[in-house]
Amino acid sequence: MPPAKSSDISSAAGPGSGRIGLVAAVSIGIGGMVGAGIFSILGVVAHAAGNAMWLAFAIGGVVALLSTYSYAKLGATFPSAGGAVHFLVKSFGDGVLAGGLNLFMWAGYIISLALYATAFGGYAATFVTTTPSPLLLKSLAVVPVLVLTLVNAFGATLMGRWETVIVVVKVSILVLFAAVGLCFIRPGYLSPELWPEAKSVLFGAGVLFIGYEGFGLITNAAADMRDPRKLLPRALYTSVILVIALYLAVSLTVTGNLSDYEIEQAKDYALAEAAKPFLGQFGFRLIAIAALFSTASAINATLFGSANVCYMIARDGELPAGLSRTEWKDATGGLLLTAGLVVVVMLIFDLSGIAMMGSAAFLLIYAAVNAGHLRVLDQTGANAIIVWLSLLTCLAMFAVLCVYTYQEQPRAIAALILIAAASLAAEWAYRRWTGRRITERA
């Protein structure tokens, strides 16, 4: 997810500056979705949905497309660099609910960072050994978090400039992978006779939602669009539809070239393993290198963006003001705390648990945004039926994922419940203790 780009640009330009055009906005959305997620979640999704993985991606895409409608209407009506943070305050007002949801959103970014870093460790380990130990995987996962925290501390401007280049490179590699791989698929691997039961496909759709959630980052750039009422919806729909098509092609290529057993054995680097049948070891290395660049750039961008979220909610009164202060070089207390919490999450949970927690967190956040949208329909002019449908599909997918997570990773669902409760409790306690209120800033 590259909030670094949108946040960086937004801070540099005033509202309506026109610095963000359609191509740039679509790039932000595609970069946000086709980040490290596609490189890390395939094995986890395949474990649930088997060779019907492509169908799970299609279902997840429909859920994302429905929420796109809500974000398009909200972003056009309330253009702001705050995106969803701003929407929640506009919808629910200055209260514990909006503040707690914003804290929970920050926690969602921390979980996403842990997912990207864990994926980095999995792909990096393939250059060292074919049988990596848990210690090696964790150690390699911690390295990019520490290094990129230092990069952000010294200024992330240079890395931010490379984000667009990295997005183009990784999308080009995925398109090449799918275009060539689709010519070599074995139809037998895709036979409906091998599909798992329907609930397993739904489980897979729930797990993979973290691969779609990044489209919301386009709304963070709305304040820098010349005409967000027209441009924002176009950018949102274009990016989501293109990513759905890319995900379907990639998932068909993977399931058409590997058996369920092979995907399960290589779940930490399934995408690279799927390139072997038609591109050999060269293809494996090409995808692995692309994954390292992609996960590193996603860690950098999301670390910068999540630290900005922490900074914003601390500045506006929802966290201690100390987290908005610069502690060392350009590093705020929020950046250092975010990085530390990412390492903690990585050390406690494995890739599957982190993916499930991340998808569940963002499904709940998107449901909250849709619920809030229902309160301001008179201002956005949105169709109530579509917003209700978006809300209900997010909640239904969240419920399905919670059932699956409870079966597969009970510690992860317990942790998610604890994080959600802690977010609301912390917000209530902090307000009661300090008397601070949200200072709304567009």
Secondary structure as UniProt FT lines:
FT   HELIX           3..12
FT   TURN            15..16
FT   HELIX           22..33
FT   HELIX           37..40
FT   HELIX           42..49
FT   HELIX           50..52
FT   HELIX           53..77
FT   TURN            81..83
FT   HELIX           84..92
FT   HELIX           96..125
FT   TURN            126..128
FT   HELIX           134..153
FT   HELIX           157..181
FT   TURN            182..183
FT   HELIX           187..190
FT   HELIX           192..194
FT   HELIX           198..207
FT   HELIX           208..211
FT   HELIX           213..224
FT   HELIX           228..257
FT   HELIX           260..265
FT   HELIX           267..269
FT   HELIX           270..315
FT   TURN            316..317
FT   HELIX           321..324
FT   STRAND          326..328
FT   TURN            329..330
FT   STRAND          331..332
FT   HELIX           333..348
FT   HELIX           351..375
FT   HELIX           377..380
FT   HELIX           384..408
FT   HELIX           410..434
//
